[in-house]
Amino acid sequence: MGFQQFVQNILATAKSGDQEKLAALIKEAEIPDYRAYFSALYGQEGGERVASAYARDLQTREMEFQEYLTQLAQQPDAEYFTLKLDGDAQRKRFTHITRELDIYFANWKKSGSPENSNREPIGYFTFQDEKFRWDSTIKFIRNMRQARLIKRVEPVYPLEAKARRIEGVVTLSVIIGKDGSVKILRVLAGDPILSPAAVDAVRQWHYEPLLSDGQPLEVQTSINVTFSLNH
């Protein structure tokens, strides 16, 4: 499978609304030998630093990437572009690169935009072990704005959690509907004693609908609910 087909496949999955399959595809795109990869890009010292950040932030970045792909797949008039970076392009982007690698880039723009208009980035990828892998360490400023929360209901602190002085953050995977309502998909992380209260509260939240060309979008994202005995 070529890189263009890989990008088309992952965007088609996002467009289908199958969030579990999309999450699995993103998981499959993790870099297996990431320490060697980043050392080749940034040298030994820099590579170790970037590799540590990659491992630490990977789960959060994957959830953000899944949300972005879901929003992008709902753009009604997007054109997608892919390319493989040659040696000069690699050295320009990665100034400390120690050897040429299989590095790819994907971006997009709205159909009918002027030829010289800016394209929005999707991401950088490498090819390892016969698969395309996503480099989650390179973050971009995305032009798609976040949905704005207009109604927030605070969770009721569970009595058992208070008695046992349990604190922490519950992370929920949710879908914000076209009408701004919230549907809970699953609990991603958090104490099981706190989680039901977080779910009950977030179900009552409401957002200003996210629009694209005047049309409301359905958005998959994650929400953190913090439980602290000091508040």
C-alpha positions as CSV (number, residue, x, y, z in Angstrom):
1,M,0.0,0.0,0.0
2,G,1.4,3.4,-1.0
3,F,1.4,6.5,1.2
4,Q,-1.5,8.2,-0.7
5,Q,-3.6,5.1,-0.3
6,F,-2.7,4.9,3.4
7,V,-3.9,8.5,4.0
8,Q,-7.0,7.9,2.0
9,N,-7.7,4.8,4.0
10,I,-7.4,6.5,7.4
11,L,-9.5,9.5,6.3
12,A,-12.2,7.1,4.9
13,T,-12.3,5.4,8.3
14,A,-12.6,8.7,10.0
15,K,-15.5,9.7,7.7
16,S,-17.3,6.4,8.4
17,G,-17.6,7.3,12.0
18,D,-16.0,4.0,13.2
19,Q,-14.0,5.6,16.1
20,E,-12.8,2.2,17.4
21,K,-11.3,1.3,14.0
22,L,-9.8,4.8,13.6
23,A,-8.2,4.5,17.0
24,A,-6.8,1.1,16.1
25,L,-5.3,2.5,12.8
26,I,-3.6,5.3,14.7
27,K,-2.3,2.8,17.2
28,E,-0.9,0.7,14.4
29,A,0.9,3.8,13.1
30,E,3.1,4.1,16.3
31,I,6.8,4.1,15.6
32,P,8.2,0.7,16.7
33,D,11.9,1.6,17.0
34,Y,11.3,5.2,17.9
35,R,14.6,5.8,19.7
36,A,16.7,4.8,16.7
37,Y,14.4,6.9,14.4
38,F,14.7,10.1,16.5
39,S,18.4,9.6,16.9
40,A,18.8,9.5,13.2
41,L,16.8,12.8,12.9
42,Y,18.2,14.8,15.8
43,G,21.5,13.0,16.8
44,Q,22.1,11.0,19.9
45,E,21.5,13.6,22.6
46,G,18.6,15.3,20.8
47,G,17.1,12.0,19.8
48,E,16.9,10.7,23.3
49,R,15.2,13.9,24.4
50,V,12.6,13.7,21.6
51,A,12.1,9.9,22.1
52,S,11.3,10.5,25.8
53,A,8.7,13.1,24.9
54,Y,7.3,10.8,22.2
55,A,6.7,8.0,24.7
56,R,5.4,10.3,27.4
57,D,2.8,12.2,25.3
58,L,1.9,9.5,22.8
59,Q,-1.6,8.6,24.2
60,T,-2.6,12.3,24.4
61,R,-1.4,13.1,20.9
62,E,-3.2,10.1,19.5
63,M,-6.5,11.2,21.0
64,E,-5.9,14.7,19.6
65,F,-5.0,13.3,16.2
66,Q,-8.1,11.1,16.2
67,E,-10.2,14.2,16.9
68,Y,-8.5,16.2,14.2
69,L,-8.9,13.5,11.5
70,T,-12.6,13.1,12.4
71,Q,-13.2,16.8,11.9
72,L,-11.1,16.9,8.7
73,A,-13.0,13.9,7.2
74,Q,-16.2,16.0,7.6
75,Q,-14.9,18.8,5.5
76,P,-17.2,18.7,2.4
77,D,-14.7,20.1,-0.1
78,A,-11.2,19.0,1.0
79,E,-8.4,18.1,-1.3
80,Y,-5.6,15.9,0.0
81,F,-1.9,16.0,-1.0
82,T,0.9,13.6,-0.2
83,L,4.7,13.6,-0.9
84,K,7.9,11.9,0.0
85,L,10.6,14.2,1.2
86,D,13.9,14.0,-0.7
87,G,17.2,14.5,0.9
88,D,17.3,18.3,0.5
89,A,13.7,18.6,2.0
90,Q,14.7,16.3,4.9
91,R,17.8,18.3,5.7
92,K,15.8,21.6,5.5
93,R,13.1,20.3,7.9
94,F,15.4,18.2,10.2
95,T,18.6,20.2,10.5
96,H,20.5,17.6,12.5
97,I,19.5,14.6,10.4
98,T,22.4,12.0,10.3
99,R,21.1,9.8,7.4
100,E,18.4,9.9,4.8
101,L,15.2,8.2,5.9
102,D,11.8,7.3,4.3
103,I,9.9,10.4,5.4
104,Y,6.5,11.4,4.0
105,F,4.2,14.4,4.5
106,A,0.4,14.9,4.0
107,N,-1.6,18.1,3.9
108,W,-4.9,19.5,2.6
109,K,-6.8,22.5,1.4
110,K,-10.3,23.4,0.3
111,S,-11.3,22.5,-3.2
112,G,-11.3,25.5,-5.5
113,S,-8.8,27.5,-3.4
114,P,-6.2,29.5,-5.3
115,E,-3.2,27.4,-6.5
116,N,-0.9,29.4,-4.3
117,S,-3.1,29.3,-1.2
118,N,-1.7,27.8,2.0
119,R,-2.3,24.1,2.7
120,E,-3.1,22.8,6.1
121,P,-0.8,20.1,7.5
122,I,-2.0,16.6,8.4
123,G,1.3,15.2,9.6
124,Y,4.8,13.7,9.0
125,F,5.2,9.9,8.6
126,T,8.0,7.4,8.3
127,F,8.0,4.0,6.8
128,Q,9.2,1.2,9.1
129,D,8.7,-2.5,9.2
130,E,6.5,-2.4,6.1
131,K,4.1,0.1,7.5
132,F,3.6,3.9,7.6
133,R,4.2,5.4,11.0
134,W,3.0,8.8,12.3
135,D,5.5,11.2,13.9
136,S,3.4,12.6,16.8
137,T,6.2,14.8,18.1
138,I,5.6,17.5,15.3
139,K,2.7,19.6,16.3
140,F,0.9,22.1,14.1
141,I,-1.4,25.0,14.7
142,R,-4.7,23.8,13.4
143,N,-7.2,26.2,11.9
144,M,-10.2,24.2,13.0
145,R,-11.4,25.9,16.2
146,Q,-12.5,23.9,19.2
147,A,-16.2,23.6,20.2
148,R,-17.1,26.2,22.8
149,L,-18.7,25.0,26.1
150,I,-21.8,26.9,26.9
151,K,-23.3,24.8,29.7
152,R,-21.2,23.0,32.3
153,V,-22.5,20.9,35.1
154,E,-20.1,20.2,37.9
155,P,-19.9,16.5,39.1
156,V,-21.3,15.5,42.4
157,Y,-18.3,14.3,44.5
158,P,-19.0,10.6,45.4
159,L,-19.3,10.2,49.2
160,E,-17.1,7.1,49.2
161,A,-14.4,9.0,47.3
162,K,-14.6,11.8,49.9
163,A,-14.4,9.4,52.8
164,R,-11.3,7.7,51.2
165,R,-9.9,11.1,50.1
166,I,-9.7,9.9,46.5
167,E,-8.8,12.7,44.0
168,G,-7.8,12.7,40.4
169,V,-8.8,13.2,36.8
170,V,-11.3,11.2,34.8
171,T,-10.8,11.3,31.0
172,L,-13.8,10.6,28.8
173,S,-14.1,9.9,25.1
174,V,-17.1,11.7,23.8
175,I,-19.0,12.8,20.7
176,I,-20.3,16.4,20.6
177,G,-23.3,16.2,18.4
178,K,-24.4,18.6,15.6
179,D,-26.8,20.1,18.2
180,G,-24.1,20.6,20.8
181,S,-25.2,17.7,23.0
182,V,-22.7,15.3,24.5
183,K,-22.7,11.5,24.0
184,I,-20.3,9.5,26.2
185,L,-18.4,6.8,24.3
186,R,-16.2,5.4,27.1
187,V,-14.0,6.2,30.1
188,L,-10.4,6.4,28.9
189,A,-8.8,6.9,32.3
190,G,-9.6,7.6,35.9
191,D,-10.5,6.1,39.3
192,P,-13.6,3.8,39.0
193,I,-15.2,5.4,42.0
194,L,-15.0,8.8,40.4
195,S,-15.8,7.8,36.9
196,P,-19.7,7.5,37.2
197,A,-20.0,11.0,38.6
198,A,-17.9,12.4,35.8
199,V,-20.1,10.6,33.2
200,D,-23.3,11.8,34.8
201,A,-22.1,15.4,34.8
202,V,-20.6,15.6,31.3
203,R,-23.8,14.0,29.8
204,Q,-25.5,17.3,30.8
205,W,-22.9,19.6,29.2
206,H,-23.8,21.5,26.1
207,Y,-21.6,23.1,23.4
208,E,-22.0,25.7,20.8
209,P,-22.2,23.6,17.6
210,L,-19.0,23.6,15.5
211,L,-19.7,24.8,12.0
212,S,-18.0,24.3,8.6
213,D,-19.2,26.5,5.8
214,G,-22.3,27.1,7.9
215,Q,-23.1,23.4,8.4
216,P,-22.9,21.9,11.9
217,L,-20.3,19.1,12.5
218,E,-20.3,16.1,14.8
219,V,-17.0,16.0,16.7
220,Q,-15.2,13.2,18.6
221,T,-13.0,14.5,21.4
222,S,-11.8,13.8,24.9
223,I,-12.8,15.6,28.1
224,N,-11.0,15.8,31.4
225,V,-13.0,16.1,34.7
226,T,-10.9,16.9,37.8
227,F,-11.9,15.9,41.3
228,S,-10.2,17.8,44.0
229,L,-11.0,17.9,47.7
230,N,-9.6,21.4,48.0
231,H,-12.5,22.8,45.8
